[in-house]
Amino acid sequence: MASSGRNLPRRHEPPVWRREAVWGTTSIAVGRSRWRWVESEKLGRNRTDEGTPVTFDRTSDELQVRNVLAAFAVATDIGSVDDYMGLLADDAVIELAGRPKRNGTEELRAGADAGRSSGTLGPGSHTIHLLGASGVAVEGDTASATTPFVFFSSTDGVAVPAVAGHYYDEFRRTEAGWRLTHRRMQPV
């Protein structure tokens, strides 16, 4: 069959919303932020706003870091001390508002043991750490994350929120996977 000379329509790529994108045909104001309608061909699929390629490895790393965040919250609430320690680097530092800064494996294990002995953390404590959506940035073998959280000190009957704020975390890739190297908690 001979070609009619017409160009067949290209598959439609829907535009996406991007914050402060360079290209656009229509823009709207959302709160104080300015968002623009971006044509996907100009921005390029599978690229960040800065044009950096989004690769499988980068996406996989971000997911692994998010999994460490979730596992750390679960280990704190209902896991064993070994579960908790298994997610930390040997030189990890944890800074929680109103509590002494803990450095390294020995101090962190002592703190985890003390929380379980006193019944304020761990299995049977009836506490829960709820995490919000994390912003994760991976740079080679290190990563950082900012995560909103709410800590409930009692989940018997009506849950009582004790503190809310943000975790500012740093991670390092090890042979055993991603490990938490530094956590700073900032209450709101």
C-alpha angles and dihedrals in degrees: 000000000000121000115253090216092245120130113236113233116264119243107272115249108197116230117248134216114247130176114247093345116177099228126054147130101206129029135187134189116240111188106305093330122090117221127186134202105245126202106229094220090060095046094038126230117266093024132110121237088266090056095250111147115249105224133190090246093054093047091046091050092051091050092049091051090050089051090053089052092051094043091050092054091048092046090051092052105036109356132099123260087253091055089051095046092046090068095053130083115239090250096043122148125204122193115186119179111258094012133091116270110253121212127190136350098299097053093040093051091048090052093048091048091049092051091052094044091052092045093237095114137020133033113354094016093107090221130131136192111210114197127204127210111308126221105219128190121186122198111178108292096353132068139181132204138188114204130178114221145179120205117205112202095193128030096172105117107328113022113238117209108222101178140355129191143103135302115217105199138181125199138191129203111238133176087266093051134264115344132188110249102173135013125184118183118206116187119211 
